[in-house]
Amino acid sequence: MNQQNIIWKQSIPGGCHWSGIMRRGATLRLTDVSGGANAAVLFFNQEEKLERYNMADTLKSQHTFRLTQGHACHSDMGRIFCCITADTAGWNDTVCGLSDAKSIQQRYGIARYQEHRNHMFRSGLDGMLIELGKWGLGMRDVVPNINFFSKVTADADGELTFHAGNSQAGDYIDLSFEMDTLVILSAAPHPLDTKPTYQPGAVDLSAFVTPDAAISTCQQIAENVRGLHNTHRFYHPCGGAQ
């Protein structure tokens, strides 16, 4: 990515949160600033927010447990929010959800805003709810999310293992959007993070125009081709049912 092509950029301190609209034809790059970051993300159709990211359809249509370059993020209406067109971390968790206030307290203790100000302990769920509230959404709109930069594997018995160090400083993930999408992001610790102290990593955001043919990496999977077709029909002047 040429720095001259950047439309805007923003830094999200560890534990903090962000939301915004990404337009189709634009790419959002998430960068792990110092290593070990977790970017919990949800997607909603900006025109109709009842359409949102669907974890089950995303995984089963692509026969995968994780997301990485070449995968697409599907909605519950058979359309595609974005394609992952670059991923230097190589593995993004899809099944573990968000940390909440109770789990943060049990693991790290209590650090409230009254005493610690910007160094307070924040949970992934609290960050999500704050950002959702800005757009008229709330707890009922919290669905299974993606945890970018975090790696979790399952053994034969279904036991989940968090792999510390999956993402290094400077690792990045490019999300190339095919829909006008409300993005909700929380940079709080992954719920299975093994760090003994509260150390959420910062995430840098930068947006740029999607390069030509960038999404071709996602078109190697038949369900993604169908999902992209449905998405393009959604924006066609004549519309049309699926």
Buried (B, 14 or more C-beta within 10 A) or exposed (E): EEEEEEEEEEEBBBBBBBBBEBBBEBBBBBBBBEBBBBBBBBBBBBEEBEBBBBBEBBBEBBEBEBBBBBBBBBBBBBBBBBBBBBBBBBBBBBBBBBBBBEBBEEBBEEBEEEEEEEEBBBBBBBBBBBBBEEBEBEEEBBBBBBBBBBBBEEEEEEEEEBBBEBBEEEBBBBBBBBBBBBBBBBBBBBBBBEBEEBEBBBBBBBBBBBEEEBBEBBBEBEBBBBBBBBBBBBEEEEEEEE
